[in-house]
């Protein structure tokens, strides 16, 4: 299928959906932005702060951020520059850039920007007895924690945000049909499930 025939539906939340749409337009693709969710604070601020305080008191050796949103929402609870010394790991370039903007200059990012790529980082070769906090949203893959646990690390999650799913109407679906959408961009399992439903 050539560019002219490919009609893309972008399901990511704003503003990343708009950024992707602009890049696709510049590359000659037609796309439609239809975010299926946005982000919101997961817990009451006091509960989140107490939970994060308790995790930081364990003096983790590693902080793993699985998305830009995870970093931004965690920073809203307790600024990252106030966290105890530890190694900051980002799943990808976008998350690394977000951490840099939030005041964290030294961030390690895998060349292959996936959970598997992150686990292949040399710093995770020997994590026996290490404390690791994985900062993410509500749910997600368990691969990182599972693999690091097998290597002897103690992993804890901090859920800094949750997804707020939008209800889709028949009008939305009709718009997809009118736009002749034939390709859907899916960036996580939750999006896939939502589109199928």
C-alpha positions in Angstrom: 0.0 0.0 0.0 1.5 3.4 -1.0 1.4 6.6 1.0 -1.5 8.1 -0.8 -3.7 5.0 -0.1 -2.7 4.6 3.6 -5.1 6.4 5.9 -3.9 6.4 9.5 -5.8 6.6 12.8 -3.7 7.9 15.7 -5.0 6.8 19.0 -2.3 8.2 21.3 -3.2 11.0 23.8 -2.4 14.6 23.1 0.0 16.3 22.6 2.0 13.3 21.3 -0.8 12.5 18.9 -0.6 16.0 17.3 3.2 15.8 17.1 3.0 12.4 15.3 0.3 13.7 13.0 2.5 16.6 12.0 5.5 14.3 11.3 3.3 11.9 9.2 1.8 14.9 7.2 5.4 16.1 6.5 6.2 12.5 5.3 3.2 12.5 2.9 0.7 10.5 5.0 -3.0 11.3 5.7 -3.9 10.8 9.4 -6.7 11.4 11.8 -6.2 12.1 15.5 -8.6 10.3 17.8 -7.1 10.0 21.2 -8.7 7.2 23.1 -7.5 8.3 26.6 -5.7 10.9 28.5 -3.7 10.9 31.7 -4.8 11.9 35.2 -3.4 11.7 38.7 -3.8 8.2 40.0 -4.3 8.8 43.8 -5.1 11.7 46.0 -2.0 13.8 46.3 -1.5 13.0 50.0 -1.7 9.2 49.3 0.7 9.4 46.4 3.2 11.5 48.3 3.2 9.1 51.3 3.6 6.1 49.0 6.5 7.7 47.1 8.1 8.9 50.3 8.1 5.3 51.6 9.6 4.0 48.4 12.3 6.7 48.3 13.2 5.9 51.9 14.5 2.5 50.7 17.3 4.4 48.9 16.9 2.6 45.5 19.9 2.1 43.3 17.8 2.4 40.1 14.7 4.4 39.0 13.2 3.0 35.8 10.7 5.3 33.9 8.6 3.6 31.4 7.1 6.7 29.8 7.3 10.5 29.7 3.9 10.7 31.5 5.2 8.5 34.3 8.1 11.0 34.8 5.9 14.1 34.6 3.3 12.8 37.1 5.9 11.5 39.5 7.7 14.8 39.4 4.3 16.4 40.4 4.2 14.3 43.5 7.8 14.9 44.6 10.2 16.8 42.3 12.7 14.4 40.8 15.6 16.6 41.8 14.7 15.9 45.4 14.9 12.1 45.1 17.8 10.2 46.7 20.8 9.5 44.6 20.3 6.6 42.2 20.6 5.8 38.5 17.8 7.1 36.3 16.9 4.8 33.4 14.5 5.8 30.6 12.7 3.4 28.3 13.3 5.7 25.3 14.6 9.0 24.0 11.3 10.9 24.6 11.3 9.8 28.3 15.0 10.7 28.6 14.2 14.2 27.2 11.4 14.6 29.7 13.7 13.6 32.6 16.3 16.1 31.3 13.7 18.9 31.3 12.8 18.0 34.8 16.3 18.5 36.0 17.9 15.0 35.7 20.9 15.4 33.5 22.4 11.9 33.7 19.9 9.4 32.2 20.7 6.0 30.6 18.5 4.9 27.7 18.8 1.6 25.7 19.7 1.7 22.0 16.6 -0.6 21.4 13.8 1.3 23.1 11.7 -1.5 24.4 11.5 -3.4 27.7 13.8 -6.1 26.2 16.3 -3.4 25.2 16.2 -1.9 28.6 16.9 -5.2 30.2 19.9 -5.7 28.0 21.6 -2.6 29.5 24.9 -3.4 31.1 23.9 -1.8 34.4 21.4 -4.6 34.9 23.9 -7.5 34.4 24.4 -7.8 38.2 21.5 -6.4 40.3 21.6 -9.0 43.1 20.3 -7.3 46.2 19.6 -4.0 44.5 16.4 -2.0 45.1 14.7 -0.8 42.0 11.6 1.4 41.6 9.7 1.2 38.3 7.7 4.3 37.7 4.7 3.8 35.4 1.0 4.3 35.0 -1.8 1.9 35.9 -0.8 -1.5 34.7 1.4 -2.5 31.9 3.8 -5.3 31.0 5.4 -7.2 33.9 8.5 -8.2 31.9 11.0 -5.7 33.4 10.1 -6.5 37.1 9.9 -10.2 36.4 13.4 -10.4 34.7 15.1 -8.2 37.3 13.5 -10.2 40.1 15.0 -13.4 38.6 18.4 -11.6 38.7 17.9 -11.0 42.5 16.7 -7.4 42.5 13.9 -6.2 44.7 11.4 -4.3 42.5 8.6 -2.0 43.5 6.2 -0.1 41.4 5.1 3.5 41.7 2.0 4.2 39.7 2.2 7.9 39.1 -0.9 8.3 36.8 -3.8 6.4 35.4 -5.4 6.4 32.0 -8.8 8.0 31.7 -10.5 6.3 28.7 -12.9 8.1 26.5 -16.2 6.7 25.3 -16.4 6.4 21.6 -19.7 7.2 19.8 -21.1 5.9 16.6 -20.3 9.4 15.2 -16.6 8.7 15.9 -16.7 5.4 14.1 -18.6 6.9 11.2 -15.9 9.6 10.9 -13.2 6.8 10.7 -15.3 5.2 7.9 -15.7 8.6 6.1 -12.0 9.2 6.3 -11.4 5.7 4.8 -9.1 4.8 7.8 -7.3 1.5 6.9 -4.4 1.6 9.5 -4.6 2.1 13.2 -1.5 3.1 15.2 -1.4 1.2 18.4 1.3 1.9 21.0 0.3 -0.3 23.9 -1.9 -3.3 24.9 -4.6 -1.1 26.5 -5.1 0.8 23.3 -5.4 -2.4 21.3 -8.1 -3.7 23.7 -9.9 -0.4 23.5 -9.9 -0.3 19.7 -11.1 -4.0 19.5 -14.0 -3.2 21.9 
